[in-house]
């Protein structure tokens, strides 16, 4: 099985980590779609930082906290999926060594 190139994995997950919070924020502000907090923490782990914006309204500090939360989410997505990609690479190399009769 071929794995996608590492740079494509990182770029795609960084975009995903950026788009998901923006989409969830837009949908919740428009009252179209509400996400329960338990689900939100799984798909946007750094959303816990948004508790700091409860009393700030639409001030620049609130937007700075939102931007910081999205940046952390991008970092966490890239870190998690890089780990998953590395595990896949090791398993692929291990299976290839079993077929060839060599060791890693």
Residue pairs with C-beta under 8 A, 6 or more apart in sequence:
1 92
3 85
3 88
3 89
3 92
4 85
6 82
6 85
9 81
9 82
9 85
10 78
10 81
10 82
13 77
13 78
13 80
13 81
13 82
14 74
14 77
14 78
16 77
17 70
17 73
17 74
17 75
17 76
17 77
17 78
18 70
18 73
18 74
20 43
20 44
20 73
21 44
21 47
21 69
21 70
21 73
22 70
24 33
24 35
24 40
24 43
24 44
25 66
27 33
28 34
28 35
35 43
40 47
41 47
41 48
44 69
44 73
45 72
45 73
45 76
46 69
46 70
46 72
46 73
46 76
47 69
47 73
49 65
49 68
49 69
49 72
50 65
50 66
50 69
52 65
53 61
53 62
53 65
53 66
56 62
56 65
93 104
94 104
97 103
97 104
